[in-house]
Amino acid sequence: MSGRHTGEMHSHTVEGTDPQLFVEVHDPQNDAGLRPVLLLHGFSSSSKLNWHDTGWVAALLEAGRRVITVDLPGHGRSGAPEDMDSYSPSRIRADLLQIAFDAGVRPLHDGDPTSGMDVVGYSLGARLAWEFGATQPEIVHRLVLGGPNIADPLAAFDLIAAQNYLADGTPIADESTAGLLKMAMLLPSNNIFALLSLVDAIKAEPFDPAEAVPHMPMLLVAGDQDERAATMPQLAELGIRAGSMAEQLTLPGRNHTNAITSRAFKQGAIAFLGV
């Protein structure tokens, strides 16, 4: 990998509490003189799985971009706070804003390509990126949303069935819930009960993309085999109606699981963010 990274967890507080999030800032060897890029991973994944192992961090560093990665609560190397508030999308957005400021991100300023930041999110990270861009237009320059959905797939997660399964092995009837829970349990770094707290908190703050629409340019990307992202054109239309530039990129032969590894995805995102 070209570039260097701190490898340290950046301490920050929001409303006087420590969210226990693991954050890394990666600096390129040859800086392109552009704003940093924040990467947001998906449910039951981590920065390592979504962004390091798939070559995203390396590709962005090679392009001269400064990269900020964060593991969501209960994921990867982040902690699993006991308070439910730490898992709510609104609290996570507040954490992301503080993380950006801690990393030296400054408000957007015309004529200064180093000001503000770009955000790339995948799956759940795309939902968080959409809302973050809509609520923080003074610092978000461009968005890349991978595997996006106009509805939050976690909203249909059968929380009680998952809890019963973990308690006594009762089979889960809903295939989507069973699949998501199985995927989450495959990763030793995941705190399963923290992830269920995240699902519970997300249900309490349903995703309504029409309620707050990002006004900055956005690139929406999905595999043509990704059923979860079938509503991507509707998200793009929301952006266009709000006056945004919304481009779409479809990846042939890719699904929700392997679209993140696509070279065309990386290349398209880096080109889109390179202005």
Secondary structure, DSSP 4 states (H G I P E B T S, - for coil): --SEE---PPP--BTTB-----EEEEE-SS--S---EEEE--TT--HIIIIITTTHHHHHHHTT--EEEEPPTTSTTS---SSGGGGSHHHHHHHHHHHHHHTT----BTTBTTSSEEEEEETHHHHHHHHHHHH-TTTEEEEEEES--SS-GGGG--HHHHHHHHHH-PPP--HHHHHHHHHHHT-TT--HHHHHHHHHHHHHS---TTTS---S-EEEEEETT-GGGTTHHHHHHHHHHTT--EEEEEETT--TTTGGG-HHHHHHHHHHH--
